[in-house]
């Protein structure tokens, strides 16, 4: 299943864009709305420990919850607030 399909199935609030990109040590997932944003870094270690499917479901669920609650505002020149999901 491709990423856009998974995002569509998660039921994000209207106007929320969800993207992903590679980062050192893992993959970043970003939920953004105009002037707002939140990121989760999913470490390679977490994927190895818990599996790709469960970790992706957890990350998308957390991003959806954050989007429903209201993403943190972005100030000019700032990046999104980021949390990291690591393996134990």
N, C-alpha and C positions, 0 to 999 in steps of 0.2 A: 504494500500500500504506500502511496506517495504522501509526502508531507502535507501539501495543500488539502488533500482529502482528509487526513487525520485532523487537521485544524478545523475544517468545516464540520466534521462530526462532533467536535468538542463543544460547539455552541457558544463561541465567544460573543460578547455584546457587539451590536452593530458599530461599525467604524473602527474596530480594533484590527490592527494588522499584526500578524505573527510571522516572524522571520527567524532564520537560523543561519549561523555561520561558524566556521572552524576557528578555534582559538588555541593558544598553547595549552596543552594538557587536556583538551576536551572540546566541547561544542557549546556555543552560546545560543540561547533561545530568547527572543525579545518580543514582548507585547508592547505595541505603541498605539497611542491615540493622539490626536492633535495636541501638542504641547505637553504630553505625558508619556512616560515609559518605564518599563521594568524588565530586568533581564535575569535569567538563571543560567549559570555556568554548570553544565553537566560534565563532570570529569570522566576521563577515560576509565579511571579506577572504579568509579561508581557503576559504569556500564558493565565492566568485567565482573564486578561482584554481584550485581542484581539482575543483569540481563537487559538487552536493548528495549524490548517491549515494555516491561514494567517501569523502567526509568523514564521512557518517553511518555508513557501515560501519566506518571507522577508529575513530570515537568509541565505538560500541557494542562493538566488539572490545576496546578498551582498558578500558572499564568492566567487561566480563566478566572480563578478566584480573585486574583489581584485586579484583573480588569473589571470584574463585577463590583468590587469594593471601591474602585477608583485608583487608577495608577498614579504614582508619585509625579508631581509636576517637574518639568525640565526647565532649568534656568539657561539662558543663553551661554553657550560655551561649556555646558556640563554634559556628562554622559548619564545614561540611565542608572538608577539604583540597581545593584546586582547582588544576588545571593548565589551561593555555590553549593552544589549537591555533590558530596564526596562519598566514597566508600569508607566503611569502618576499618 
